[in-house]
Amino acid sequence: MLSLAATQDYFPDDAPRIKAGFGEADFHGETMLHPLGLLALLTLGAWLLVCRRRSAILPFLVMTSFVAVSQRIVIAGLDFNLLRALAVAGTVRLLVRSEWRGLRITPADWAILAWISASSFAYVALRGPSALVFQLGVAFDVLSAYVLLRCWIRDRRDVDAVLSWLPWLAILSAPLFARELTSGQNMFSVFGGANPITMVREGRVRCQGPFVHPILAGCYWATLLPLIGITWWRPRTSRPVTLMGVGAALFIIVASASSTPIFAAAASVGAAMMFVVRRYMGVIRASVVAGLVGLHLVMKAPVWHLIARVGAAGGSTAYHRYRLIDCAIRNFNEWAVLGTRSTAHWGHQMFDLTNQYVKEGVRGGLLGLVLFVTTIYYGFRNVGFLVRRSGRHAYSLAMSWGLGCTLFTQCVMFIGISITHAKQNYFVWFLVLAMINSVAASERALARRTRPVRRRVAQPWTPRVA
């Protein structure tokens, strides 16, 4: 066994490995396409073009779950990772079949558009025209994913179709992670873009699967965990399949040996337990805010220093997360207008922006951060409407609350990770937003159609008294 330090990841000295990164940015401008990756792209692309609308999301889920998104084709200097190439095929399908017709644009959709526009403007304005092509690619990834998902998911039945596939994806993924855990060899590396030899920290193997980092792998399945749990209440579904799916997702989260996914999964469980006191959530939220303010007033360190005190895996970098938030607050004037080019001068390792909220501020300024939080606000607002709208219907209520649990899980996860360049995690983020916003728009339209019409009763005419 290797002699391991507390906060470092190790590979054997003679192990082949790719560029290490916390996203896919390390692979830009470099064609990397394995024959199996090409076969997966052609198969899933053909399936996407001919399948029913309700099944059009499945090729994306298969791609994000089993194929390293670092696989890419570079054409005339433009990067087309396999997920982006699949999005191009989806856009062609959307236009040819006119599946955008009937889409109801909601305030939540406008908030997402405003967020992407403001962040893109700030990023290009600060860095100049040379950053335009890169940012257009980022904007295309975001908008294509969200628009496609909004057009293909229209109501609860479409969400139900997506949920029915998730347990099986987890069940199929778990054996591959199990082999990586026991052998230290990553089977997903045959696609490229993933280390063939699994990294080790403090004696624990950190499985990453088709992702470029174990934390991204764990967070991906931590996000899907509450969605898999919803299927317990799904009619005509085998509950053993749900249990196996939940167990498989939990196994992958633990196999990643990272604190952020473990805390995100714990947050999803805690949010699910809040269902029994859902009528008092307003009081609970106010109490939590008041408690944090009180702690901030009595603690010697700021209240966000509590992040540095927690860690669920050996060698956790919780202190780095605290320092990142603290430095962002102390350097507010530097990034508030248009963001900042670099944060490396903030302190040791401060270039590693492992916090989505800080990343949004650094890339898009204060306006970009506020609009990002606004998209989250609309998501929770729509979840509240769906919960009230569900009444006593068990599956509808479980679906509505489960979507809220998933959104809360992602909000907790964003404290310890940035997914801006992690396209697999980014896709799931927009999948959750699209499901929430689409179902809310459908339910509001249904409520308007079924609202009873109040007829005005003619009042007898009376003469006007001078």
Buried (B, 14 or more C-beta within 10 A) or exposed (E): EEEBEEEEBBBEEEBEEBEEBBBBBBBBEEEBBBEEBBEBBEEBBEBBBEBEBBBBBBBBBBBBBBBBBBBBBBEEEEBBBBBBBBBEBBBEBBEEEEBEEEBBEBEBBEBBBBBBBBBBBBBBEBBEEEBEEBBEBBBBBBBBBBBBBBBBBBBBEBBBBBBBBBBBBBBEBBEBBBBBBEEBEBBBBEBBBBBBBBBBBBEBBBBBBBBBBBBBBBBBBBBBBBBBBBBBBBEEBEEEBBBBBBBBBBBBBBBBBBBBBBBBBBBBEEBBEBBEEBEEBEEEEEEEEEEEEEEBEEEEEEBBBBBBEEBBBBBBBBBBBBBBBBBBEEBEEBBBEBBBEEBEEBBEEBEBBBBBBBBBBBBBBBBBBBBBBBBBEBBBBBBBBBBEBBEEEEBBBBBBBBBBBBBBBBBBBBBBBBBBBBBBBBBBBBBBBBBBBBBBBBBBEEEEEEEEEEEEEEEEEEEEEE
